[in-house]
Amino acid sequence: MKAMKMQGIRQGTRTGNAVDFWRKKGFQGSRSQLASYASINGTVGSITFPILSTQQNNVNTVYGLEKRLNISDSFIVLSCGIFLTSTPKAAGTAPPTAIENASTTIHTFPNANAAVFAGKADELENVYNGFLSIKIGNVNWFPSISMRTFYRVPQTQQSSTTTKDEYQRDQGIMKLTPTLTLNGNGNNDFTVTFANASVDMAAAANTGFNGLLLYLDGIILPNAAGKVDLETSNAFATQFGR
């Protein structure tokens, strides 16, 4: 994640103005990102990413590559990405340990030349033939976003175990319009429904473990859970969310 340059509010004057918007409203906002992991290593019909620090994912482990929202905070989402992940495993099919997960790589398509995707590249297209839905509170803000939105095949692709896919800025990232406000004391559901629940997307035994990573770019508002009203949120979206 650190090597990537993610889309959102651009660095510079516009970033400062966006943060300043919230500070003028009494919030100590700053640029930040959230990340949430879920396993797809098997047959599964859908997954819902855990957003809050108090929630568990479907392998009951919070990994180091994740950054969850504290229950006391709010987060203004400006853009999001969903990435296919591969975690090398020398043995077994159990979920990765924290140490194994630290070696996870992220991808914008299932490259058959990536060792962990070998023999499963076709099955992993099941991810990108599905859709993402986003529900905040009781509002379905985005009922159905095609997962093809996040599918990117770079011009230069991994061709062996010693090479990597080319990665370009903004690859696999979608700007959200309108912007969204996540509340640490509310329901924040990001759910991916796959094209077919019977497709086995698991990596071969003794090779790795497949998953998805949700990435959210925006502005963190510490100690603001439940304090951002709809009028203020809409005003920000009008000014900065286009």
MIDOSE-1310 file (N, C-alpha, C; in nm, 2 decimals, decimal comma, always signed):
residues 242
mkam	+0,08/-0,12/+0,00/+0,00/+0,00/+0,00/+0,09/+0,13/+0,00; +0,20/+0,12/+0,07/+0,28/+0,25/+0,08/+0,34/+0,29/-0,06; +0,36/+0,20/-0,15/+0,42/+0,23/-0,27/+0,32/+0,29/-0,37; +0,19/+0,29/-0,34/+0,09/+0,34/-0,43/+0,07/+0,49/-0,41
kmqg	+0,03/+0,55/-0,52/-0,02/+0,69/-0,52/-0,16/+0,68/-0,55; -0,25/+0,70/-0,45/-0,39/+0,68/-0,47/-0,46/+0,81/-0,51; -0,58/+0,79/-0,58/-0,66/+0,90/-0,62/-0,74/+0,95/-0,50; -0,78/+1,07/-0,50/-0,87/+1,13/-0,40/-0,86/+1,28/-0,42
irqg	-0,85/+1,35/-0,31/-0,82/+1,49/-0,32/-0,68/+1,51/-0,36; -0,65/+1,58/-0,46/-0,51/+1,60/-0,50/-0,43/+1,67/-0,39; -0,30/+1,64/-0,39/-0,21/+1,71/-0,29/-0,20/+1,85/-0,34; -0,18/+1,94/-0,24/-0,16/+2,08/-0,27/-0,28/+2,17/-0,22
trtg	-0,30/+2,27/-0,30/-0,40/+2,37/-0,25/-0,54/+2,31/-0,23; -0,59/+2,22/-0,32/-0,72/+2,17/-0,31/-0,73/+2,08/-0,18; -0,62/+2,01/-0,15/-0,62/+1,93/-0,03/-0,64/+2,02/+0,09; -0,56/+2,12/+0,10/-0,57/+2,21/+0,21/-0,70/+2,28/+0,23
navd	-0,76/+2,31/+0,11/-0,90/+2,37/+0,12/-1,00/+2,28/+0,17; -0,99/+2,15/+0,13/-1,09/+2,05/+0,17/-1,08/+2,03/+0,32; -0,96/+2,01/+0,37/-0,94/+1,99/+0,51/-0,98/+2,12/+0,59; -0,95/+2,23/+0,53/-0,99/+2,36/+0,60/-1,14/+2,37/+0,61
fwrk	-1,21/+2,32/+0,51/-1,36/+2,32/+0,51/-1,41/+2,26/+0,64; -1,36/+2,15/+0,68/-1,40/+2,08/+0,80/-1,35/+2,15/+0,93; -1,23/+2,21/+0,92/-1,18/+2,28/+1,04/-1,27/+2,40/+1,07; -1,32/+2,46/+0,97/-1,41/+2,58/+0,99/-1,54/+2,54/+1,05
kgfq	-1,57/+2,41/+1,03/-1,70/+2,36/+1,09/-1,67/+2,30/+1,23; -1,55/+2,32/+1,28/-1,52/+2,27/+1,42/-1,46/+2,13/+1,43; -1,42/+2,07/+1,31/-1,36/+1,94/+1,32/-1,21/+1,95/+1,28; -1,13/+1,87/+1,35/-0,99/+1,86/+1,32/-0,96/+1,76/+1,21
gsrs	-1,00/+1,79/+1,09/-0,99/+1,69/+0,98/-0,85/+1,68/+0,93; -0,81/+1,57/+0,87/-0,68/+1,55/+0,80/-0,69/+1,44/+0,70; -0,61/+1,45/+0,60/-0,61/+1,35/+0,49/-0,57/+1,21/+0,55; -0,65/+1,11/+0,51/-0,62/+0,97/+0,56/-0,68/+0,87/+0,47
qlas	-0,65/+0,74/+0,50/-0,70/+0,63/+0,43/-0,75/+0,52/+0,52; -0,85/+0,44/+0,47/-0,89/+0,32/+0,54/-0,87/+0,20/+0,45; -0,85/+0,08/+0,51/-0,83/-0,04/+0,44/-0,89/-0,15/+0,51; -0,96/-0,24/+0,44/-1,03/-0,36/+0,50/-1,01/-0,48/+0,42
yasi	-0,98/-0,60/+0,48/-0,95/-0,72/+0,41/-1,06/-0,82/+0,43; -1,09/-0,90/+0,33/-1,18/-1,02/+0,34/-1,13/-1,13/+0,26; -1,15/-1,25/+0,30/-1,11/-1,37/+0,23/-1,21/-1,41/+0,12; -1,16/-1,45/+0,00/-1,24/-1,51/-0,10/-1,19/-1,65/-0,13
ngtv	-1,11/-1,71/-0,04/-1,04/-1,83/-0,07/-1,13/-1,95/-0,05; -1,22/-1,97/-0,15/-1,31/-2,08/-0,14/-1,44/-2,05/-0,23; -1,55/-2,11/-0,20/-1,67/-2,08/-0,26/-1,75/-1,99/-0,17; -1,78/-1,87/-0,22/-1,85/-1,77/-0,14/-1,94/-1,69/-0,24
gsit	-2,06/-1,65/-0,19/-2,15/-1,58/-0,27/-2,13/-1,43/-0,26; -2,09/-1,38/-0,14/-2,07/-1,24/-0,12/-1,98/-1,22/+0,00; -1,92/-1,10/+0,01/-1,85/-1,07/+0,13/-1,88/-0,92/+0,17; -1,88/-0,89/+0,29/-1,90/-0,76/+0,34/-1,78/-0,72/+0,42
fpil	-1,71/-0,61/+0,38/-1,59/-0,56/+0,44/-1,62/-0,50/+0,58; -1,54/-0,54/+0,68/-1,56/-0,48/+0,81/-1,49/-0,34/+0,81; -1,56/-0,24/+0,84/-1,51/-0,10/+0,84/-1,46/-0,06/+0,97; -1,53/-0,10/+1,08/-1,49/-0,05/+1,21/-1,39/-0,13/+1,28
stqq	-1,31/-0,07/+1,37/-1,20/-0,14/+1,44/-1,26/-0,25/+1,53; -1,39/-0,24/+1,57/-1,45/-0,34/+1,65/-1,50/-0,46/+1,58; -1,50/-0,46/+1,45/-1,56/-0,57/+1,37/-1,46/-0,67/+1,32; -1,51/-0,79/+1,30/-1,42/-0,90/+1,25/-1,45/-0,92/+1,10
nnvn	-1,34/-0,97/+1,03/-1,36/-1,01/+0,89/-1,40/-1,16/+0,89; -1,40/-1,21/+0,77/-1,45/-1,35/+0,76/-1,34/-1,46/+0,79; -1,22/-1,41/+0,83/-1,12/-1,50/+0,89/-1,09/-1,47/+1,03; -1,17/-1,38/+1,09/-1,15/-1,34/+1,23/-1,02/-1,29/+1,27
tvyg	-0,95/-1,22/+1,18/-0,82/-1,16/+1,21/-0,81/-1,02/+1,15; -0,76/-0,93/+1,22/-0,73/-0,79/+1,17/-0,59/-0,79/+1,14; -0,56/-0,78/+1,01/-0,42/-0,79/+0,96/-0,35/-0,65/+0,96; -0,22/-0,65/+0,95/-0,14/-0,53/+0,95/-0,17/-0,44/+0,83
lekr	-0,21/-0,50/+0,72/-0,24/-0,42/+0,60/-0,37/-0,34/+0,61; -0,45/-0,37/+0,72/-0,58/-0,30/+0,73/-0,56/-0,17/+0,82; -0,65/-0,08/+0,79/-0,67/+0,04/+0,87/-0,82/+0,07/+0,89; -0,87/+0,04/+1,01/-1,01/+0,05/+1,03/-1,05/+0,18/+1,09
lnis	-1,18/+0,21/+1,09/-1,23/+0,33/+1,15/-1,26/+0,31/+1,29; -1,21/+0,40/+1,38/-1,24/+0,40/+1,52/-1,38/+0,43/+1,54; -1,44/+0,38/+1,65/-1,59/+0,40/+1,67/-1,62/+0,54/+1,71; -1,52/+0,62/+1,75/-1,54/+0,75/+1,79/-1,53/+0,85/+1,68
dsfi	-1,48/+0,81/+1,56/-1,45/+0,90/+1,45/-1,55/+0,89/+1,33; -1,54/+0,99/+1,24/-1,61/+0,98/+1,12/-1,51/+0,99/+1,01; -1,55/+0,95/+0,89/-1,46/+0,95/+0,77/-1,53/+0,99/+0,65; -1,48/+1,09/+0,58/-1,54/+1,14/+0,45/-1,47/+1,06/+0,34
vlsc	-1,55/+0,98/+0,27/-1,49/+0,90/+0,16/-1,50/+0,97/+0,03; -1,38/+0,99/-0,03/-1,38/+1,06/-0,16/-1,36/+0,97/-0,28; -1,29/+0,86/-0,26/-1,27/+0,76/-0,36/-1,25/+0,62/-0,30; -1,27/+0,52/-0,38/-1,25/+0,38/-0,32/-1,19/+0,29/-0,43
gifl	-1,12/+0,19/-0,39/-1,07/+0,09/-0,48/-1,09/-0,05/-0,41; -1,10/-0,15/-0,50/-1,11/-0,29/-0,45/-1,00/-0,37/-0,52; -0,91/-0,43/-0,45/-0,80/-0,50/-0,51/-0,80/-0,65/-0,48; -0,77/-0,73/-0,58/-0,74/-0,87/-0,55/-0,61/-0,89/-0,48
tstp	-0,61/-0,97/-0,38/-0,49/-0,99/-0,30/-0,44/-1,14/-0,31; -0,31/-1,15/-0,30/-0,25/-1,29/-0,30/-0,15/-1,29/-0,19; -0,16/-1,39/-0,10/-0,07/-1,41/+0,01/+0,00/-1,54/+0,00; +0,13/-1,54/-0,02/+0,21/-1,67/-0,03/+0,19/-1,75/+0,10
kaag	+0,17/-1,88/+0,08/+0,17/-1,98/+0,19/+0,25/-2,10/+0,15; +0,34/-2,14/+0,23/+0,43/-2,25/+0,20/+0,36/-2,38/+0,22; +0,26/-2,38/+0,31/+0,19/-2,51/+0,34/+0,05/-2,48/+0,39; -0,04/-2,58/+0,35/-0,18/-2,57/+0,40/-0,27/-2,48/+0,33
tapp	-0,40/-2,47/+0,38/-0,50/-2,39/+0,32/-0,56/-2,30/+0,43; -0,51/-2,30/+0,55/-0,57/-2,22/+0,65/-0,54/-2,07/+0,62; -0,62/-1,98/+0,68/-0,60/-1,83/+0,66/-0,45/-1,80/+0,70; -0,40/-1,70/+0,64/-0,26/-1,66/+0,66/-0,24/-1,61/+0,81
taie	-0,12/-1,64/+0,86/-0,08/-1,58/+0,99/-0,05/-1,43/+0,96; -0,04/-1,35/+1,07/+0,00/-1,21/+1,05/+0,13/-1,19/+0,98; +0,22/-1,28/+1,01/+0,35/-1,27/+0,94/+0,34/-1,30/+0,79; +0,26/-1,41/+0,76/+0,24/-1,44/+0,61/+0,17/-1,33/+0,54
nast	+0,07/-1,27/+0,61/-0,01/-1,17/+0,55/+0,07/-1,04/+0,52; +0,18/-1,02/+0,59/+0,26/-0,91/+0,57/+0,33/-0,91/+0,43; +0,33/-1,03/+0,37/+0,39/-1,04/+0,23/+0,28/-1,04/+0,12; +0,16/-1,00/+0,16/+0,05/-0,99/+0,06/+0,08/-0,89/-0,05
tiht	+0,05/-0,93/-0,17/+0,06/-0,83/-0,28/-0,08/-0,81/-0,34; -0,10/-0,69/-0,39/-0,23/-0,65/-0,44/-0,23/-0,64/-0,60; -0,34/-0,67/-0,66/-0,35/-0,68/-0,80/-0,48/-0,62/-0,85; -0,48/-0,58/-0,97/-0,60/-0,52/-1,03/-0,67/-0,61/-1,14
fpna	-0,61/-0,73/-1,15/-0,67/-0,84/-1,23/-0,60/-0,97/-1,19; -0,66/-1,08/-1,22/-0,60/-1,21/-1,19/-0,50/-1,26/-1,29; -0,38/-1,22/-1,27/-0,27/-1,26/-1,37/-0,24/-1,40/-1,35; -0,25/-1,48/-1,46/-0,22/-1,62/-1,45/-0,08/-1,65/-1,42
naav	+0,01/-1,55/-1,44/+0,15/-1,57/-1,42/+0,19/-1,54/-1,28; +0,10/-1,49/-1,19/+0,13/-1,48/-1,05/+0,11/-1,62/-0,99; +0,21/-1,67/-0,92/+0,21/-1,80/-0,87/+0,09/-1,84/-0,80; +0,04/-1,75/-0,71/-0,08/-1,79/-0,63/-0,21/-1,79/-0,71
fagk	-0,21/-1,73/-0,83/-0,33/-1,73/-0,91/-0,32/-1,85/-1,02; -0,21/-1,92/-1,02/-0,19/-2,02/-1,12/-0,31/-2,12/-1,12; -0,37/-2,15/-1,23/-0,48/-2,24/-1,24/-0,61/-2,19/-1,19; -0,61/-2,07/-1,14/-0,74/-2,01/-1,09/-0,77/-1,87/-1,15
adel	-0,70/-1,83/-1,25/-0,72/-1,70/-1,31/-0,86/-1,69/-1,37; -0,91/-1,79/-1,43/-1,05/-1,79/-1,49/-1,15/-1,78/-1,38; -1,13/-1,86/-1,27/-1,23/-1,86/-1,16/-1,24/-1,73/-1,09; -1,12/-1,66/-1,09/-1,12/-1,53/-1,02/-1,19/-1,42/-1,10
envy	-1,22/-1,44/-1,23/-1,30/-1,35/-1,30/-1,44/-1,34/-1,24; -1,48/-1,44/-1,16/-1,60/-1,43/-1,09/-1,62/-1,31/-1,00; -1,50/-1,26/-0,95/-1,50/-1,14/-0,87/-1,55/-1,02/-0,95; -1,49/-1,01/-1,07/-1,51/-0,89/-1,16/-1,64/-0,90/-1,24
ngfl	-1,71/-1,01/-1,23/-1,84/-1,02/-1,30/-1,95/-1,00/-1,19; -1,91/-0,96/-1,07/-2,01/-0,93/-0,97/-2,03/-0,78/-0,96; -2,08/-0,73/-0,84/-2,11/-0,59/-0,82/-2,08/-0,55/-0,68; -2,05/-0,43/-0,66/-2,03/-0,37/-0,52/-2,16/-0,28/-0,49
siki	-2,21/-0,30/-0,37/-2,31/-0,21/-0,31/-2,26/-0,15/-0,19; -2,30/-0,02/-0,17/-2,26/+0,06/-0,06/-2,39/+0,12/+0,01; -2,41/+0,08/+0,14/-2,52/+0,12/+0,22/-2,47/+0,18/+0,35; -2,50/+0,31/+0,37/-2,46/+0,38/+0,49/-2,58/+0,42/+0,57
gnvn	-2,59/+0,37/+0,69/-2,71/+0,38/+0,77/-2,82/+0,30/+0,70; -2,93/+0,37/+0,67/-3,04/+0,30/+0,60/-3,05/+0,34/+0,46; -2,95/+0,41/+0,40/-2,95/+0,46/+0,27/-2,86/+0,38/+0,18; -2,92/+0,32/+0,07/-2,84/+0,25/-0,03/-2,78/+0,36/-0,13
wfps	-2,67/+0,41/-0,10/-2,61/+0,52/-0,18/-2,57/+0,47/-0,32; -2,51/+0,35/-0,32/-2,47/+0,29/-0,45/-2,52/+0,14/-0,45; -2,64/+0,12/-0,51/-2,69/-0,02/-0,50/-2,62/-0,12/-0,59; -2,55/-0,07/-0,70/-2,49/-0,17/-0,78/-2,38/-0,10/-0,87
ismr	-2,26/-0,12/-0,83/-2,14/-0,07/-0,90/-2,07/-0,20/-0,96; -2,06/-0,20/-1,09/-1,99/-0,31/-1,16/-1,85/-0,33/-1,10; -1,81/-0,45/-1,07/-1,67/-0,47/-1,02/-1,57/-0,45/-1,14; -1,62/-0,45/-1,26/-1,53/-0,42/-1,37/-1,48/-0,28/-1,36
tfyr	-1,54/-0,19/-1,28/-1,49/-0,06/-1,26/-1,35/-0,06/-1,20; -1,32/-0,17/-1,13/-1,19/-0,18/-1,06/-1,09/-0,27/-1,13; -1,13/-0,32/-1,25/-1,05/-0,41/-1,32/-0,96/-0,34/-1,42; -0,83/-0,36/-1,40/-0,73/-0,29/-1,49/-0,62/-0,39/-1,52
vpqt	-0,59/-0,41/-1,65/-0,48/-0,49/-1,70/-0,38/-0,39/-1,76; -0,26/-0,39/-1,69/-0,16/-0,29/-1,73/-0,10/-0,33/-1,86; -0,04/-0,23/-1,93/+0,03/-0,26/-2,06/+0,15/-0,36/-2,04; +0,22/-0,34/-1,93/+0,33/-0,43/-1,89/+0,29/-0,52/-1,78
qqss	+0,28/-0,65/-1,81/+0,23/-0,75/-1,71/+0,34/-0,84/-1,66; +0,31/-0,89/-1,54/+0,41/-0,99/-1,49/+0,41/-1,11/-1,58; +0,53/-1,16/-1,61/+0,55/-1,27/-1,70/+0,62/-1,39/-1,64; +0,67/-1,37/-1,52/+0,75/-1,48/-1,45/+0,74/-1,45/-1,30
tttk	+0,80/-1,54/-1,22/+0,80/-1,52/-1,08/+0,89/-1,41/-1,04; +0,98/-1,36/-1,13/+1,08/-1,26/-1,09/+1,04/-1,12/-1,14; +0,92/-1,10/-1,21/+0,87/-0,97/-1,25/+0,74/-0,94/-1,19; +0,70/-0,81/-1,20/+0,58/-0,76/-1,14/+0,49/-0,69/-1,25
deyq	+0,36/-0,68/-1,22/+0,28/-0,60/-1,31/+0,31/-0,45/-1,29; +0,31/-0,38/-1,40/+0,32/-0,23/-1,40/+0,21/-0,18/-1,32; +0,23/-0,08/-1,23/+0,13/-0,01/-1,16/+0,13/+0,14/-1,19; +0,01/+0,19/-1,22/+0,00/+0,34/-1,25/-0,09/+0,40/-1,15
rdqg	-0,07/+0,53/-1,12/-0,15/+0,60/-1,03/-0,29/+0,60/-1,07; -0,38/+0,58/-0,97/-0,53/+0,58/-0,99/-0,58/+0,45/-1,05; -0,49/+0,35/-1,07/-0,53/+0,23/-1,13/-0,62/+0,15/-1,03; -0,74/+0,11/-1,07/-0,83/+0,04/-0,98/-0,90/+0,12/-0,88
imkl	-0,90/+0,26/-0,90/-0,96/+0,35/-0,80/-1,08/+0,42/-0,87; -1,19/+0,43/-0,79/-1,31/+0,50/-0,84/-1,34/+0,62/-0,75; -1,35/+0,74/-0,81/-1,39/+0,86/-0,74/-1,54/+0,85/-0,71; -1,58/+0,87/-0,59/-1,72/+0,86/-0,55/-1,80/+0,99/-0,56
tptl	-1,90/+0,99/-0,63/-1,99/+1,11/-0,64/-2,13/+1,07/-0,62; -2,20/+1,10/-0,51/-2,15/+1,19/-0,41/-2,05/+1,13/-0,31; -1,98/+1,22/-0,24/-1,89/+1,17/-0,13/-1,98/+1,11/-0,02; -1,92/+1,02/+0,06/-1,99/+0,95/+0,16/-1,93/+0,99/+0,30
tlng	-2,02/+0,99/+0,40/-1,97/+1,01/+0,54/-1,99/+0,88/+0,62; -1,88/+0,82/+0,66/-1,89/+0,70/+0,75/-1,89/+0,74/+0,89; -1,97/+0,67/+0,97/-1,98/+0,70/+1,12/-1,93/+0,58/+1,20; -1,85/+0,61/+1,29/-1,80/+0,50/+1,38/-1,90/+0,44/+1,46
ngnn	-2,01/+0,51/+1,48/-2,12/+0,45/+1,56/-2,24/+0,41/+1,48; -2,22/+0,39/+1,35/-2,33/+0,36/+1,26/-2,30/+0,24/+1,17; -2,39/+0,21/+1,08/-2,37/+0,09/+0,99/-2,31/+0,14/+0,86; -2,20/+0,08/+0,82/-2,12/+0,12/+0,70/-2,10/-0,01/+0,62
dftv	-2,19/-0,04/+0,52/-2,18/-0,17/+0,46/-2,12/-0,15/+0,31; -2,01/-0,21/+0,29/-1,95/-0,23/+0,16/-1,95/-0,38/+0,12; -2,04/-0,42/+0,04/-2,06/-0,56/+0,01/-2,04/-0,59/-0,14; -1,96/-0,69/-0,16/-1,93/-0,74/-0,30/-2,01/-0,87/-0,32
tfan	-2,10/-0,87/-0,42/-2,17/-1,00/-0,45/-2,11/-1,05/-0,58; -2,07/-1,18/-0,57/-2,00/-1,24/-0,69/-2,10/-1,29/-0,79; -2,05/-1,32/-0,91/-2,14/-1,36/-1,02/-2,21/-1,50/-0,99; -2,13/-1,59/-0,92/-2,18/-1,72/-0,90/-2,12/-1,77/-0,76
asvd	-2,21/-1,82/-0,67/-2,16/-1,86/-0,54/-2,10/-1,99/-0,54; -2,10/-2,07/-0,65/-2,05/-2,20/-0,66/-1,91/-2,21/-0,72; -1,85/-2,10/-0,76/-1,72/-2,10/-0,82/-1,61/-2,10/-0,70; -1,52/-2,20/-0,72/-1,42/-2,21/-0,61/-1,30/-2,12/-0,65
maaa	-1,28/-2,01/-0,57/-1,18/-1,91/-0,60/-1,05/-1,93/-0,51; -1,04/-2,05/-0,44/-0,93/-2,07/-0,35/-0,80/-2,10/-0,43; -0,69/-2,05/-0,38/-0,56/-2,08/-0,43/-0,53/-2,23/-0,41; -0,45/-2,29/-0,49/-0,41/-2,43/-0,47/-0,34/-2,44/-0,34
antg	-0,36/-2,56/-0,28/-0,30/-2,58/-0,15/-0,15/-2,57/-0,16; -0,09/-2,51/-0,05/+0,06/-2,50/-0,04/+0,11/-2,39/-0,14; +0,03/-2,31/-0,19/+0,07/-2,20/-0,28/+0,04/-2,06/-0,22; -0,08/-2,04/-0,17/-0,12/-1,91/-0,12/-0,26/-1,90/-0,08
fngl	-0,31/-1,78/-0,06/-0,44/-1,75/-0,01/-0,50/-1,63/-0,08; -0,62/-1,64/-0,13/-0,67/-1,53/-0,21/-0,77/-1,44/-0,13; -0,77/-1,31/-0,15/-0,86/-1,22/-0,08/-0,89/-1,10/-0,16; -0,96/-1,01/-0,10/-0,99/-0,88/-0,15/-0,96/-0,77/-0,05
llyl	-0,91/-0,66/-0,10/-0,88/-0,54/-0,01/-0,96/-0,42/-0,05; -1,04/-0,37/+0,04/-1,11/-0,24/+0,01/-1,02/-0,13/+0,06; -1,00/-0,03/-0,03/-0,92/+0,09/+0,00/-1,01/+0,21/-0,01; -1,01/+0,29/+0,10/-1,09/+0,42/+0,10/-1,00/+0,53/+0,12
dgii	-1,01/+0,64/+0,04/-0,93/+0,76/+0,05/-1,02/+0,87/+0,09; -0,97/+0,96/+0,18/-1,06/+1,07/+0,22/-1,00/+1,15/+0,33; -1,09/+1,20/+0,42/-1,06/+1,28/+0,53/-1,11/+1,22/+0,66; -1,02/+1,21/+0,76/-1,06/+1,15/+0,89/-1,10/+1,27/+0,98
lpna	-1,21/+1,25/+1,05/-1,26/+1,35/+1,15/-1,26/+1,29/+1,28; -1,16/+1,31/+1,36/-1,15/+1,24/+1,50/-1,26/+1,29/+1,59; -1,31/+1,20/+1,67/-1,42/+1,23/+1,77/-1,54/+1,29/+1,71; -1,57/+1,26/+1,59/-1,69/+1,32/+1,52/-1,80/+1,22/+1,48
agkv	-1,79/+1,10/+1,54/-1,89/+1,00/+1,51/-2,03/+1,05/+1,55; -2,13/+1,05/+1,45/-2,26/+1,10/+1,48/-2,28/+1,25/+1,48; -2,17/+1,32/+1,46/-2,18/+1,47/+1,47/-2,18/+1,54/+1,33; -2,17/+1,47/+1,22/-2,17/+1,53/+1,09/-2,31/+1,53/+1,04
dlet	-2,38/+1,64/+1,03/-2,51/+1,64/+0,98/-2,52/+1,63/+0,83; -2,63/+1,60/+0,78/-2,65/+1,58/+0,63/-2,63/+1,70/+0,56; -2,67/+1,82/+0,61/-2,65/+1,94/+0,54/-2,51/+1,98/+0,52; -2,43/+1,96/+0,62/-2,28/+1,99/+0,61/-2,22/+1,89/+0,52
snaf	-2,25/+1,76/+0,53/-2,20/+1,66/+0,44/-2,23/+1,69/+0,29; -2,35/+1,74/+0,26/-2,39/+1,77/+0,13/-2,32/+1,89/+0,08; -2,30/+1,99/+0,17/-2,23/+2,11/+0,13/-2,09/+2,08/+0,09; -2,02/+1,99/+0,16/-1,89/+1,95/+0,12/-1,89/+1,87/-0,01
atqf	-1,99/+1,78/-0,03/-1,99/+1,71/-0,15/-2,01/+1,80/-0,27; -2,09/+1,91/-0,26/-2,12/+2,00/-0,36/-1,99/+2,08/-0,40; -1,91/+2,11/-0,30/-1,79/+2,19/-0,33/-1,67/+2,11/-0,37; -1,66/+1,98/-0,32/-1,53/+1,91/-0,34/-1,56/+1,77/-0,41
gr	-1,68/+1,73/-0,42/-1,71/+1,59/-0,46/-1,73/+1,57/-0,61; -1,70/+1,68/-0,69/-1,73/+1,67/-0,83/-1,59/+1,66/-0,91
